[in-house]
Amino acid sequence: MIFKMAKSKIIKEGNKKYVIDEKMDLVIFNKIKELEKLKLNKKDREMVRLIKTQLEKDWRKYLVQYLNEIRNK
């Protein structure tokens, strides 16, 4: 069985680069952009920010940072 790799798309926003490998990644990115325009409570803003980091190439460091923040509360 042969699998074809989809060509990655890079979206630049400021100094951040987001890797879009699949159609669902683009759907997630667009939903994040919609949510960022809304007035969200602090917890929801943090969650949207964390989800957005998961589209970056080095996404694991953000998970560690977030987990450290929770631990330090």
mmCIF file of the N, C-alpha and C atoms, coordinates in Angstrom:
data_MODEL
# 
_entry.id   MODEL 
# 
loop_
_atom_site.group_PDB 
_atom_site.id 
_atom_site.type_symbol 
_atom_site.label_atom_id 
_atom_site.label_alt_id 
_atom_site.label_comp_id 
_atom_site.label_asym_id 
_atom_site.label_entity_id 
_atom_site.label_seq_id 
_atom_site.pdbx_PDB_ins_code 
_atom_site.Cartn_x 
_atom_site.Cartn_y 
_atom_site.Cartn_z 
_atom_site.occupancy 
_atom_site.B_iso_or_equiv 
_atom_site.pdbx_formal_charge 
_atom_site.auth_seq_id 
_atom_site.auth_comp_id 
_atom_site.auth_asym_id 
_atom_site.auth_atom_id 
_atom_site.pdbx_PDB_model_num 
ATOM 1   N N  . MET A 1 1  ? 0.846   -1.169 0.000  1.00 0.00 ? 1  MET A N  1 
ATOM 2   C CA . MET A 1 1  ? 0.000   0.000  0.000  1.00 0.00 ? 1  MET A CA 1 
ATOM 3   C C  . MET A 1 1  ? 0.897   1.240  0.000  1.00 0.00 ? 1  MET A C  1 
ATOM 4   N N  . ILE A 1 2  ? 0.613   2.168  -0.871 1.00 0.00 ? 2  ILE A N  1 
ATOM 5   C CA . ILE A 1 2  ? 1.394   3.399  -0.988 1.00 0.00 ? 2  ILE A CA 1 
ATOM 6   C C  . ILE A 1 2  ? 0.570   4.558  -0.456 1.00 0.00 ? 2  ILE A C  1 
ATOM 7   N N  . PHE A 1 3  ? 1.191   5.337  0.426  1.00 0.00 ? 3  PHE A N  1 
ATOM 8   C CA . PHE A 1 3  ? 0.535   6.512  0.975  1.00 0.00 ? 3  PHE A CA 1 
ATOM 9   C C  . PHE A 1 3  ? 1.162   7.747  0.374  1.00 0.00 ? 3  PHE A C  1 
ATOM 10  N N  . LYS A 1 4  ? 0.335   8.673  -0.049 1.00 0.00 ? 4  LYS A N  1 
ATOM 11  C CA . LYS A 1 4  ? 0.839   9.945  -0.560 1.00 0.00 ? 4  LYS A CA 1 
ATOM 12  C C  . LYS A 1 4  ? 0.818   10.964 0.561  1.00 0.00 ? 4  LYS A C  1 
ATOM 13  N N  . MET A 1 5  ? 1.928   11.645 0.740  1.00 0.00 ? 5  MET A N  1 
ATOM 14  C CA . MET A 1 5  ? 1.999   12.697 1.752  1.00 0.00 ? 5  MET A CA 1 
ATOM 15  C C  . MET A 1 5  ? 1.439   13.983 1.163  1.00 0.00 ? 5  MET A C  1 
ATOM 16  N N  . ALA A 1 6  ? 0.577   14.595 1.902  1.00 0.00 ? 6  ALA A N  1 
ATOM 17  C CA . ALA A 1 6  ? 0.054   15.893 1.479  1.00 0.00 ? 6  ALA A CA 1 
ATOM 18  C C  . ALA A 1 6  ? 1.147   16.934 1.633  1.00 0.00 ? 6  ALA A C  1 
ATOM 19  N N  . LYS A 1 7  ? 1.180   17.871 0.761  1.00 0.00 ? 7  LYS A N  1 
ATOM 20  C CA . LYS A 1 7  ? 2.167   18.938 0.843  1.00 0.00 ? 7  LYS A CA 1 
ATOM 21  C C  . LYS A 1 7  ? 1.794   19.874 1.983  1.00 0.00 ? 7  LYS A C  1 
ATOM 22  N N  . SER A 1 8  ? 2.751   20.141 2.866  1.00 0.00 ? 8  SER A N  1 
ATOM 23  C CA . SER A 1 8  ? 2.497   21.034 3.991  1.00 0.00 ? 8  SER A CA 1 
ATOM 24  C C  . SER A 1 8  ? 2.382   22.465 3.512  1.00 0.00 ? 8  SER A C  1 
ATOM 25  N N  . LYS A 1 9  ? 1.505   23.187 4.165  1.00 0.00 ? 9  LYS A N  1 
ATOM 26  C CA . LYS A 1 9  ? 1.336   24.610 3.897  1.00 0.00 ? 9  LYS A CA 1 
ATOM 27  C C  . LYS A 1 9  ? 1.762   25.349 5.156  1.00 0.00 ? 9  LYS A C  1 
ATOM 28  N N  . ILE A 1 10 ? 2.513   26.407 4.994  1.00 0.00 ? 10 ILE A N  1 
ATOM 29  C CA . ILE A 1 10 ? 2.966   27.209 6.127  1.00 0.00 ? 10 ILE A CA 1 
ATOM 30  C C  . ILE A 1 10 ? 2.201   28.527 6.101  1.00 0.00 ? 10 ILE A C  1 
ATOM 31  N N  . ILE A 1 11 ? 1.574   28.844 7.215  1.00 0.00 ? 11 ILE A N  1 
ATOM 32  C CA . ILE A 1 11 ? 0.887   30.130 7.372  1.00 0.00 ? 11 ILE A CA 1 
ATOM 33  C C  . ILE A 1 11 ? 1.710   30.961 8.337  1.00 0.00 ? 11 ILE A C  1 
ATOM 34  N N  . LYS A 1 12 ? 2.126   32.136 7.896  1.00 0.00 ? 12 LYS A N  1 
ATOM 35  C CA . LYS A 1 12 ? 2.896   33.031 8.765  1.00 0.00 ? 12 LYS A CA 1 
ATOM 36  C C  . LYS A 1 12 ? 1.972   34.085 9.345  1.00 0.00 ? 12 LYS A C  1 
ATOM 37  N N  . GLU A 1 13 ? 2.144   34.309 10.629 1.00 0.00 ? 13 GLU A N  1 
ATOM 38  C CA . GLU A 1 13 ? 1.370   35.333 11.327 1.00 0.00 ? 13 GLU A CA 1 
ATOM 39  C C  . GLU A 1 13 ? 2.325   35.994 12.315 1.00 0.00 ? 13 GLU A C  1 
ATOM 40  N N  . GLY A 1 14 ? 2.716   37.202 12.016 1.00 0.00 ? 14 GLY A N  1 
ATOM 41  C CA . GLY A 1 14 ? 3.735   37.853 12.842 1.00 0.00 ? 14 GLY A CA 1 
ATOM 42  C C  . GLY A 1 14 ? 5.038   37.094 12.695 1.00 0.00 ? 14 GLY A C  1 
ATOM 43  N N  . ASN A 1 15 ? 5.644   36.721 13.812 1.00 0.00 ? 15 ASN A N  1 
ATOM 44  C CA . ASN A 1 15 ? 6.884   35.956 13.735 1.00 0.00 ? 15 ASN A CA 1 
ATOM 45  C C  . ASN A 1 15 ? 6.647   34.464 13.971 1.00 0.00 ? 15 ASN A C  1 
ATOM 46  N N  . LYS A 1 16 ? 5.399   34.026 13.957 1.00 0.00 ? 16 LYS A N  1 
ATOM 47  C CA . LYS A 1 16 ? 5.055   32.617 14.157 1.00 0.00 ? 16 LYS A CA 1 
ATOM 48  C C  . LYS A 1 16 ? 4.724   31.962 12.827 1.00 0.00 ? 16 LYS A C  1 
ATOM 49  N N  . LYS A 1 17 ? 5.069   30.677 12.733 1.00 0.00 ? 17 LYS A N  1 
ATOM 50  C CA . LYS A 1 17 ? 4.726   29.894 11.549 1.00 0.00 ? 17 LYS A CA 1 
ATOM 51  C C  . LYS A 1 17 ? 3.861   28.727 11.985 1.00 0.00 ? 17 LYS A C  1 
ATOM 52  N N  . TYR A 1 18 ? 2.784   28.515 11.267 1.00 0.00 ? 18 TYR A N  1 
ATOM 53  C CA . TYR A 1 18 ? 1.869   27.427 11.569 1.00 0.00 ? 18 TYR A CA 1 
ATOM 54  C C  . TYR A 1 18 ? 1.901   26.423 10.423 1.00 0.00 ? 18 TYR A C  1 
ATOM 55  N N  . VAL A 1 19 ? 2.079   25.150 10.762 1.00 0.00 ? 19 VAL A N  1 
ATOM 56  C CA . VAL A 1 19 ? 2.178   24.088 9.769  1.00 0.00 ? 19 VAL A CA 1 
ATOM 57  C C  . VAL A 1 19 ? 0.788   23.506 9.545  1.00 0.00 ? 19 VAL A C  1 
ATOM 58  N N  . ILE A 1 20 ? 0.345   23.571 8.313  1.00 0.00 ? 20 ILE A N  1 
ATOM 59  C CA . ILE A 1 20 ? -0.970  23.049 7.945  1.00 0.00 ? 20 ILE A CA 1 
ATOM 60  C C  . ILE A 1 20 ? -0.734  21.836 7.046  1.00 0.00 ? 20 ILE A C  1 
ATOM 61  N N  . ASP A 1 21 ? -0.847  20.642 7.636  1.00 0.00 ? 21 ASP A N  1 
ATOM 62  C CA . ASP A 1 21 ? -0.593  19.404 6.895  1.00 0.00 ? 21 ASP A CA 1 
ATOM 63  C C  . ASP A 1 21 ? -1.859  18.809 6.298  1.00 0.00 ? 21 ASP A C  1 
ATOM 64  N N  . GLU A 1 22 ? -2.971  19.043 6.960  1.00 0.00 ? 22 GLU A N  1 
ATOM 65  C CA . GLU A 1 22 ? -4.226  18.448 6.528  1.00 0.00 ? 22 GLU A CA 1 
ATOM 66  C C  . GLU A 1 22 ? -5.313  19.514 6.444  1.00 0.00 ? 22 GLU A C  1 
ATOM 67  N N  . LYS A 1 23 ? -6.384  19.164 5.777  1.00 0.00 ? 23 LYS A N  1 
ATOM 68  C CA . LYS A 1 23 ? -7.504  20.090 5.648  1.00 0.00 ? 23 LYS A CA 1 
ATOM 69  C C  . LYS A 1 23 ? -8.059  20.463 7.025  1.00 0.00 ? 23 LYS A C  1 
ATOM 70  N N  . MET A 1 24 ? -8.088  19.500 7.943  1.00 0.00 ? 24 MET A N  1 
ATOM 71  C CA . MET A 1 24 ? -8.621  19.758 9.275  1.00 0.00 ? 24 MET A CA 1 
ATOM 72  C C  . MET A 1 24 ? -7.769  20.795 10.010 1.00 0.00 ? 24 MET A C  1 
ATOM 73  N N  . ASP A 1 25 ? -6.453  20.831 9.758  1.00 0.00 ? 25 ASP A N  1 
ATOM 74  C CA . ASP A 1 25 ? -5.597  21.851 10.365 1.00 0.00 ? 25 ASP A CA 1 
ATOM 75  C C  . ASP A 1 25 ? -6.041  23.247 9.937  1.00 0.00 ? 25 ASP A C  1 
ATOM 76  N N  . LEU A 1 26 ? -6.406  23.386 8.680  1.00 0.00 ? 26 LEU A N  1 
ATOM 77  C CA . LEU A 1 26 ? -6.870  24.680 8.175  1.00 0.00 ? 26 LEU A CA 1 
ATOM 78  C C  . LEU A 1 26 ? -8.217  25.045 8.804  1.00 0.00 ? 26 LEU A C  1 
ATOM 79  N N  . VAL A 1 27 ? -9.081  24.060 8.986  1.00 0.00 ? 27 VAL A N  1 
ATOM 80  C CA . VAL A 1 27 ? -10.367 24.296 9.645  1.00 0.00 ? 27 VAL A CA 1 
ATOM 81  C C  . VAL A 1 27 ? -10.123 24.787 11.071 1.00 0.00 ? 27 VAL A C  1 
ATOM 82  N N  . ILE A 1 28 ? -9.207  24.134 11.786 1.00 0.00 ? 28 ILE A N  1 
ATOM 83  C CA . ILE A 1 28 ? -8.877  24.534 13.156 1.00 0.00 ? 28 ILE A CA 1 
ATOM 84  C C  . ILE A 1 28 ? -8.326  25.949 13.171 1.00 0.00 ? 28 ILE A C  1 
ATOM 85  N N  . PHE A 1 29 ? -7.402  26.252 12.269 1.00 0.00 ? 29 PHE A N  1 
ATOM 86  C CA . PHE A 1 29 ? -6.798  27.584 12.210 1.00 0.00 ? 29 PHE A CA 1 
ATOM 87  C C  . PHE A 1 29 ? -7.861  28.652 11.974 1.00 0.00 ? 29 PHE A C  1 
ATOM 88  N N  . ASN A 1 30 ? -8.774  28.397 11.053 1.00 0.00 ? 30 ASN A N  1 
ATOM 89  C CA . ASN A 1 30 ? -9.830  29.367 10.765 1.00 0.00 ? 30 ASN A CA 1 
ATOM 90  C C  . ASN A 1 30 ? -10.782 29.553 11.945 1.00 0.00 ? 30 ASN A C  1 
ATOM 91  N N  . LYS A 1 31 ? -11.101 28.479 12.653 1.00 0.00 ? 31 LYS A N  1 
ATOM 92  C CA . LYS A 1 31 ? -11.960 28.596 13.837 1.00 0.00 ? 31 LYS A CA 1 
ATOM 93  C C  . LYS A 1 31 ? -11.261 29.403 14.924 1.00 0.00 ? 31 LYS A C  1 
ATOM 94  N N  . ILE A 1 32 ? -9.959  29.195 15.081 1.00 0.00 ? 32 ILE A N  1 
ATOM 95  C CA . ILE A 1 32 ? -9.173  29.965 16.055 1.00 0.00 ? 32 ILE A CA 1 
ATOM 96  C C  . ILE A 1 32 ? -9.247  31.449 15.714 1.00 0.00 ? 32 ILE A C  1 
ATOM 97  N N  . LYS A 1 33 ? -9.072  31.789 14.450 1.00 0.00 ? 33 LYS A N  1 
ATOM 98  C CA . LYS A 1 33 ? -9.123  33.193 14.024 1.00 0.00 ? 33 LYS A CA 1 
ATOM 99  C C  . LYS A 1 33 ? -10.488 33.799 14.354 1.00 0.00 ? 33 LYS A C  1 
ATOM 100 N N  . GLU A 1 34 ? -11.556 33.035 14.149 1.00 0.00 ? 34 GLU A N  1 
ATOM 101 C CA . GLU A 1 34 ? -12.906 33.510 14.490 1.00 0.00 ? 34 GLU A CA 1 
ATOM 102 C C  . GLU A 1 34 ? -13.018 33.771 15.993 1.00 0.00 ? 34 GLU A C  1 
ATOM 103 N N  . LEU A 1 35 ? -12.546 32.821 16.787 1.00 0.00 ? 35 LEU A N  1 
ATOM 104 C CA . LEU A 1 35 ? -12.652 32.934 18.240 1.00 0.00 ? 35 LEU A CA 1 
ATOM 105 C C  . LEU A 1 35 ? -11.808 34.072 18.794 1.00 0.00 ? 35 LEU A C  1 
ATOM 106 N N  . GLU A 1 36 ? -10.664 34.335 18.185 1.00 0.00 ? 36 GLU A N  1 
ATOM 107 C CA . GLU A 1 36 ? -9.799  35.413 18.649 1.00 0.00 ? 36 GLU A CA 1 
ATOM 108 C C  . GLU A 1 36 ? -10.466 36.781 18.499 1.00 0.00 ? 36 GLU A C  1 
ATOM 109 N N  . LYS A 1 37 ? -11.426 36.880 17.611 1.00 0.00 ? 37 LYS A N  1 
ATOM 110 C CA . LYS A 1 37 ? -12.138 38.148 17.397 1.00 0.00 ? 37 LYS A CA 1 
ATOM 111 C C  . LYS A 1 37 ? -13.243 38.369 18.435 1.00 0.00 ? 37 LYS A C  1 
ATOM 112 N N  . LEU A 1 38 ? -13.615 37.297 19.148 1.00 0.00 ? 38 LEU A N  1 
ATOM 113 C CA . LEU A 1 38 ? -14.690 37.387 20.128 1.00 0.00 ? 38 LEU A CA 1 
ATOM 114 C C  . LEU A 1 38 ? -14.149 37.781 21.498 1.00 0.00 ? 38 LEU A C  1 
ATOM 115 N N  . LYS A 1 39 ? -15.039 38.267 22.322 1.00 0.00 ? 39 LYS A N  1 
ATOM 116 C CA . LYS A 1 39 ? -14.672 38.593 23.694 1.00 0.00 ? 39 LYS A CA 1 
ATOM 117 C C  . LYS A 1 39 ? -14.882 37.330 24.538 1.00 0.00 ? 39 LYS A C  1 
ATOM 118 N N  . LEU A 1 40 ? -13.781 36.656 24.839 1.00 0.00 ? 40 LEU A N  1 
ATOM 119 C CA . LEU A 1 40 ? -13.827 35.398 25.577 1.00 0.00 ? 40 LEU A CA 1 
ATOM 120 C C  . LEU A 1 40 ? -13.375 35.611 27.015 1.00 0.00 ? 40 LEU A C  1 
ATOM 121 N N  . ASN A 1 41 ? -13.791 34.722 27.882 1.00 0.00 ? 41 ASN A N  1 
ATOM 122 C CA . ASN A 1 41 ? -13.292 34.795 29.246 1.00 0.00 ? 41 ASN A CA 1 
ATOM 123 C C  . ASN A 1 41 ? -11.837 34.302 29.262 1.00 0.00 ? 41 ASN A C  1 
ATOM 124 N N  . LYS A 1 42 ? -11.160 34.515 30.370 1.00 0.00 ? 42 LYS A N  1 
ATOM 125 C CA . LYS A 1 42 ? -9.727  34.221 30.465 1.00 0.00 ? 42 LYS A CA 1 
ATOM 126 C C  . LYS A 1 42 ? -9.422  32.748 30.174 1.00 0.00 ? 42 LYS A C  1 
ATOM 127 N N  . LYS A 1 43 ? -10.203 31.852 30.733 1.00 0.00 ? 43 LYS A N  1 
ATOM 128 C CA . LYS A 1 43 ? -9.973  30.423 30.543 1.00 0.00 ? 43 LYS A CA 1 
ATOM 129 C C  . LYS A 1 43 ? -10.114 30.026 29.071 1.00 0.00 ? 43 LYS A C  1 
ATOM 130 N N  . ASP A 1 44 ? -11.146 30.538 28.408 1.00 0.00 ? 44 ASP A N  1 
ATOM 131 C CA . ASP A 1 44 ? -11.347 30.224 26.993 1.00 0.00 ? 44 ASP A CA 1 
ATOM 132 C C  . ASP A 1 44 ? -10.226 30.800 26.132 1.00 0.00 ? 44 ASP A C  1 
ATOM 133 N N  . ARG A 1 45 ? -9.773  32.027 26.447 1.00 0.00 ? 45 ARG A N  1 
ATOM 134 C CA . ARG A 1 45 ? -8.657  32.620 25.698 1.00 0.00 ? 45 ARG A CA 1 
ATOM 135 C C  . ARG A 1 45 ? -7.394  31.773 25.830 1.00 0.00 ? 45 ARG A C  1 
ATOM 136 N N  . GLU A 1 46 ? -7.129  31.300 27.052 1.00 0.00 ? 46 GLU A N  1 
ATOM 137 C CA . GLU A 1 46 ? -5.959  30.448 27.271 1.00 0.00 ? 46 GLU A CA 1 
ATOM 138 C C  . GLU A 1 46 ? -6.061  29.160 26.464 1.00 0.00 ? 46 GLU A C  1 
ATOM 139 N N  . MET A 1 47 ? -7.246  28.567 26.440 1.00 0.00 ? 47 MET A N  1 
ATOM 140 C CA . MET A 1 47 ? -7.426  27.321 25.704 1.00 0.00 ? 47 MET A CA 1 
ATOM 141 C C  . MET A 1 47 ? -7.261  27.539 24.203 1.00 0.00 ? 47 MET A C  1 
ATOM 142 N N  . VAL A 1 48 ? -7.814  28.624 23.677 1.00 0.00 ? 48 VAL A N  1 
ATOM 143 C CA . VAL A 1 48 ? -7.664  28.933 22.250 1.00 0.00 ? 48 VAL A CA 1 
ATOM 144 C C  . VAL A 1 48 ? -6.184  29.149 21.928 1.00 0.00 ? 48 VAL A C  1 
ATOM 145 N N  . ARG A 1 49 ? -5.485  29.859 22.806 1.00 0.00 ? 49 ARG A N  1 
ATOM 146 C CA . ARG A 1 49 ? -4.049  30.102 22.589 1.00 0.00 ? 49 ARG A CA 1 
ATOM 147 C C  . ARG A 1 49 ? -3.273  28.781 22.593 1.00 0.00 ? 49 ARG A C  1 
ATOM 148 N N  . LEU A 1 50 ? -3.596  27.882 23.525 1.00 0.00 ? 50 LEU A N  1 
ATOM 149 C CA . LEU A 1 50 ? -2.922  26.586 23.583 1.00 0.00 ? 50 LEU A CA 1 
ATOM 150 C C  . LEU A 1 50 ? -3.207  25.762 22.329 1.00 0.00 ? 50 LEU A C  1 
ATOM 151 N N  . ILE A 1 51 ? -4.442  25.743 21.909 1.00 0.00 ? 51 ILE A N  1 
ATOM 152 C CA . ILE A 1 51 ? -4.798  24.990 20.699 1.00 0.00 ? 51 ILE A CA 1 
ATOM 153 C C  . ILE A 1 51 ? -4.057  25.552 19.494 1.00 0.00 ? 51 ILE A C  1 
ATOM 154 N N  . LYS A 1 52 ? -3.936  26.851 19.412 1.00 0.00 ? 52 LYS A N  1 
ATOM 155 C CA . LYS A 1 52 ? -3.220  27.480 18.292 1.00 0.00 ? 52 LYS A CA 1 
ATOM 156 C C  . LYS A 1 52 ? -1.755  27.051 18.272 1.00 0.00 ? 52 LYS A C  1 
ATOM 157 N N  . THR A 1 53 ? -1.147  26.899 19.445 1.00 0.00 ? 53 THR A N  1 
ATOM 158 C CA . THR A 1 53 ? 0.264   26.481 19.485 1.00 0.00 ? 53 THR A CA 1 
ATOM 159 C C  . THR A 1 53 ? 0.454   25.084 18.921 1.00 0.00 ? 53 THR A C  1 
ATOM 160 N N  . GLN A 1 54 ? -0.600  24.274 18.922 1.00 0.00 ? 54 GLN A N  1 
ATOM 161 C CA . GLN A 1 54 ? -0.486  22.907 18.429 1.00 0.00 ? 54 GLN A CA 1 
ATOM 162 C C  . GLN A 1 54 ? -0.305  22.849 16.916 1.00 0.00 ? 54 GLN A C  1 
ATOM 163 N N  . LEU A 1 55 ? -0.523  23.967 16.246 1.00 0.00 ? 55 LEU A N  1 
ATOM 164 C CA . LEU A 1 55 ? -0.303  24.043 14.800 1.00 0.00 ? 55 LEU A CA 1 
ATOM 165 C C  . LEU A 1 55 ? 1.125   24.462 14.461 1.00 0.00 ? 55 LEU A C  1 
ATOM 166 N N  . GLU A 1 56 ? 1.912   24.800 15.488 1.00 0.00 ? 56 GLU A N  1 
ATOM 167 C CA . GLU A 1 56 ? 3.305   25.176 15.254 1.00 0.00 ? 56 GLU A CA 1 
ATOM 168 C C  . GLU A 1 56 ? 4.169   23.931 15.167 1.00 0.00 ? 56 GLU A C  1 
ATOM 169 N N  . LYS A 1 57 ? 5.312   24.075 14.521 1.00 0.00 ? 57 LYS A N  1 
ATOM 170 C CA . LYS A 1 57 ? 6.202   22.936 14.330 1.00 0.00 ? 57 LYS A CA 1 
ATOM 171 C C  . LYS A 1 57 ? 6.703   22.393 15.674 1.00 0.00 ? 57 LYS A C  1 
ATOM 172 N N  . ASP A 1 58 ? 7.095   23.272 16.584 1.00 0.00 ? 58 ASP A N  1 
ATOM 173 C CA . ASP A 1 58 ? 7.617   22.861 17.884 1.00 0.00 ? 58 ASP A CA 1 
ATOM 174 C C  . ASP A 1 58 ? 6.533   23.017 18.947 1.00 0.00 ? 58 ASP A C  1 
ATOM 175 N N  . TRP A 1 59 ? 5.444   22.276 18.807 1.00 0.00 ? 59 TRP A N  1 
ATOM 176 C CA . TRP A 1 59 ? 4.279   22.434 19.660 1.00 0.00 ? 59 TRP A CA 1 
ATOM 177 C C  . TRP A 1 59 ? 4.458   21.861 21.059 1.00 0.00 ? 59 TRP A C  1 
ATOM 178 N N  . ARG A 1 60 ? 5.368   20.938 21.244 1.00 0.00 ? 60 ARG A N  1 
ATOM 179 C CA . ARG A 1 60 ? 5.518   20.279 22.539 1.00 0.00 ? 60 ARG A CA 1 
ATOM 180 C C  . ARG A 1 60 ? 5.971   21.227 23.644 1.00 0.00 ? 60 ARG A C  1 
ATOM 181 N N  . LYS A 1 61 ? 6.816   22.194 23.310 1.00 0.00 ? 61 LYS A N  1 
ATOM 182 C CA . LYS A 1 61 ? 7.314   23.112 24.341 1.00 0.00 ? 61 LYS A CA 1 
ATOM 183 C C  . LYS A 1 61 ? 6.174   23.918 24.963 1.00 0.00 ? 61 LYS A C  1 
ATOM 184 N N  . TYR A 1 62 ? 5.150   24.217 24.180 1.00 0.00 ? 62 TYR A N  1 
ATOM 185 C CA . TYR A 1 62 ? 4.011   24.970 24.689 1.00 0.00 ? 62 TYR A CA 1 
ATOM 186 C C  . TYR A 1 62 ? 3.170   24.129 25.638 1.00 0.00 ? 62 TYR A C  1 
ATOM 187 N N  . LEU A 1 63 ? 3.082   22.839 25.366 1.00 0.00 ? 63 LEU A N  1 
ATOM 188 C CA . LEU A 1 63 ? 2.363   21.965 26.291 1.00 0.00 ? 63 LEU A CA 1 
ATOM 189 C C  . LEU A 1 63 ? 3.080   21.897 27.631 1.00 0.00 ? 63 LEU A C  1 
ATOM 190 N N  . VAL A 1 64 ? 4.393   21.802 27.601 1.00 0.00 ? 64 VAL A N  1 
ATOM 191 C CA . VAL A 1 64 ? 5.174   21.766 28.839 1.00 0.00 ? 64 VAL A CA 1 
ATOM 192 C C  . VAL A 1 64 ? 4.982   23.071 29.605 1.00 0.00 ? 64 VAL A C  1 
ATOM 193 N N  . GLN A 1 65 ? 5.036   24.200 28.912 1.00 0.00 ? 65 GLN A N  1 
ATOM 194 C CA . GLN A 1 65 ? 4.837   25.494 29.565 1.00 0.00 ? 65 GLN A CA 1 
ATOM 195 C C  . GLN A 1 65 ? 3.454   25.573 30.212 1.00 0.00 ? 65 GLN A C  1 
ATOM 196 N N  . TYR A 1 66 ? 2.444   25.141 29.497 1.00 0.00 ? 66 TYR A N  1 
ATOM 197 C CA . TYR A 1 66 ? 1.075   25.195 30.005 1.00 0.00 ? 66 TYR A CA 1 
ATOM 198 C C  . TYR A 1 66 ? 0.917   24.292 31.229 1.00 0.00 ? 66 TYR A C  1 
ATOM 199 N N  . LEU A 1 67 ? 1.482   23.096 31.156 1.00 0.00 ? 67 LEU A N  1 
ATOM 200 C CA . LEU A 1 67 ? 1.417   22.178 32.289 1.00 0.00 ? 67 LEU A CA 1 
ATOM 201 C C  . LEU A 1 67 ? 2.155   22.732 33.503 1.00 0.00 ? 67 LEU A C  1 
ATOM 202 N N  . ASN A 1 68 ? 3.278   23.398 33.273 1.00 0.00 ? 68 ASN A N  1 
ATOM 203 C CA . ASN A 1 68 ? 4.011   24.029 34.365 1.00 0.00 ? 68 ASN A CA 1 
ATOM 204 C C  . ASN A 1 68 ? 3.190   25.142 35.018 1.00 0.00 ? 68 ASN A C  1 
ATOM 205 N N  . GLU A 1 69 ? 2.477   25.913 34.193 1.00 0.00 ? 69 GLU A N  1 
ATOM 206 C CA . GLU A 1 69 ? 1.618   26.978 34.729 1.00 0.00 ? 69 GLU A CA 1 
ATOM 207 C C  . GLU A 1 69 ? 0.527   26.403 35.620 1.00 0.00 ? 69 GLU A C  1 
ATOM 208 N N  . ILE A 1 70 ? -0.072  25.311 35.187 1.00 0.00 ? 70 ILE A N  1 
ATOM 209 C CA . ILE A 1 70 ? -1.119  24.669 35.979 1.00 0.00 ? 70 ILE A CA 1 
ATOM 210 C C  . ILE A 1 70 ? -0.535  24.156 37.291 1.00 0.00 ? 70 ILE A C  1 
ATOM 211 N N  . ARG A 1 71 ? 0.610   23.518 37.224 1.00 0.00 ? 71 ARG A N  1 
ATOM 212 C CA . ARG A 1 71 ? 1.251   22.975 38.423 1.00 0.00 ? 71 ARG A CA 1 
ATOM 213 C C  . ARG A 1 71 ? 1.597   24.076 39.429 1.00 0.00 ? 71 ARG A C  1 
ATOM 214 N N  . ASN A 1 72 ? 1.986   25.247 38.919 1.00 0.00 ? 72 ASN A N  1 
ATOM 215 C CA . ASN A 1 72 ? 2.432   26.339 39.794 1.00 0.00 ? 72 ASN A CA 1 
ATOM 216 C C  . ASN A 1 72 ? 1.285   27.152 40.378 1.00 0.00 ? 72 ASN A C  1 
ATOM 217 N N  . LYS A 1 73 ? 0.054   26.851 40.042 1.00 0.00 ? 73 LYS A N  1 
ATOM 218 C CA . LYS A 1 73 ? -1.098  27.604 40.582 1.00 0.00 ? 73 LYS A CA 1 
ATOM 219 C C  . LYS A 1 73 ? -1.323  27.289 42.033 1.00 0.00 ? 73 LYS A C  1 
# 
